[in-house]
Amino acid sequence: MEIATREEIKLGKATLMWISNDRTKIEFEIEIEKIFLNNNEDNKSMLIKVKDKELLEKTGGIIQGMSGSPIIQNGKFIGAVTNVLVNDPTQGYAVFGDIMIKEMHKK
């Protein structure tokens, strides 16, 4: 899958892909609420919010085990889930895909 540049990422709808405990691939709607374009240091590149009613009913939001779940927007990989906000499990952070690629090449 093609990796989006930071500049291609837009506020608004995106898709979170998650593998459930029974190994089923499920896609859920999320929203990109903030983009931290200049972030090159940590895993808080985007603020995301779960919008999908099914996921909210099942889990209440982002749960342990979702870290690393890919986020897709406009058919491109934009990043992955990293953290949940402790005071609001419907929100969390994601890291840019380009940071992930850069880290892979360091190894």
Protein Blocks (a to p, Z undefined) as FASTA:
>chain_A
ZZddfklpcgdjdddddddfkopacddddddfbdcfklckbmclbccddfbfklmmmnop
acehigopacdeehiafbdcfbdcfklmkbccdddfklmmmmmmmZZ
